[in-house]
Amino acid sequence: QVHLVESGGGLVQAGGSLRLSCAASGSVFSFLHMGWYRQAPGKQRELVGTITRGGSTTYADSVKGRFTISRDGAKNTVYLQMNSLKPEDTAVYYCNADSSNWGQGTQVTVSS
C-alpha cells in the first residue's frame, strides 16, 4: 500500500508563494505519474498538474506559469511550488500517485 503525506499548506496573502510537499512511502520513480489536485469548497476536485516517471510535466491552464512540479528522488518527495497566488487558488491540495493513491490533503488559503 502506498502512503502519501502532503505538507506545506497554510495562509498566504495574494501574490505570495507556498511550496507543498508530498512524501511517498516508496520511490517516486516507481509511479508512472504523480499529480497534484485541488478541491475548493462546493466544487469538484480538479487536476492542478502532473509529473511523469520520465520527468515531463503538465499543468492546468489556470496555474500555468505560476505553479511548478518537481521531485527529489533521494527524499521520495514531489513538490508543488506555487507563486503569484490568487484567492481562487484557495483549496485543499491533494497528492496522487498513479490515479488510485491519495494523500490526506493540505489546506491552502489565499487572502485578498
N, C-alpha and C positions, 0 to 999 in steps of 0.2 A: 504494500500500500504506500502510495506517495503522500508525503506531508509537505504542504506549502504554508509558509508563515510570512504574512506581509507585515511591514512596519514602516514607519516614517511619516504617517499621516499627521494632520494637525490643522491648526487655524492659521491662515496667512492672509495678508491684505492683497487686494487685486494688484497685479503687476509683479508679485513676489514669486518665489520659487520654492519647490519642495522636491526631495528625492525619495521615492518609495523603493523599498527593498522587498524582494521575495526570496526567502531562503528555502531551498528544496532539500528533502531528506536524501536525495541521491544526486548524481551528476546531472547538471543542466544539459549536458550534451547527450544524455540518454533519451531525451524527448525530441520528437520530430519538430515540434514547435511549442513555444511558450507564449502566453499572451497576457495582456492587461485588459481588464474590462472595468466598467463602472456602472453604478446604478444610483440614480438620483431619486429622491422621494417621489412616489407616484409615477415613476417611469420604468420602462423596461431596461434590463441590463443591456449595455451596448459595448461593442468592441472599441478599445482605445488603440491598440496596436499589438503586433506580434513580432517575434523573432524566431527564425527557423534554426535548425541544427547547424546549418551552414553559415548562419550569421546574417541572413537577409532580413530586413525589417520592413514592415508596412504600418501605416498609420491611418486612422480615421481623418477625414478632411478637416474636421473640427479642431484637431490638435496638431495637424501637420505644420512643421516649422517651429513649434513650441515645445513639443514633447519628444524625448529620445529614449529608446530602449537600448540597454546594453547588458552585458553579463560578465561575471567573473567566475571562470571555471574552477579556480582554486578555492573559492568560497562557496561554490554551488549556489550562487545568488544571481538573480536577474533584477535589474534596476529600471525604474521609470523616472527619468529626470523631467520635471515639469517646470517650465519657465513661462513668464508672462501670463501668470494665472488669471483667470476671469471668474466672476461669481458663478457663471454657468458651468464651471468645472467642478463645482461642489457636488460630491457624491461619495459613496462607499466604493473604494477601488479594490478589485479582486485580481489575484494572480491565477493563471490557469496553465495547466500542462497537458498537452495532447487531448484537449477538449473535455475530458472526463474528470480531471483532478482540479479541485478548487481549494484556495485558501479561505480563511475566515473573513477577510476583508479589513481594510483600514479606512477610517473616515478622513476625508479631505474637505475642509470648509474654507471657502474664499470669500472674504468680506469686501464689500464695495466701499 
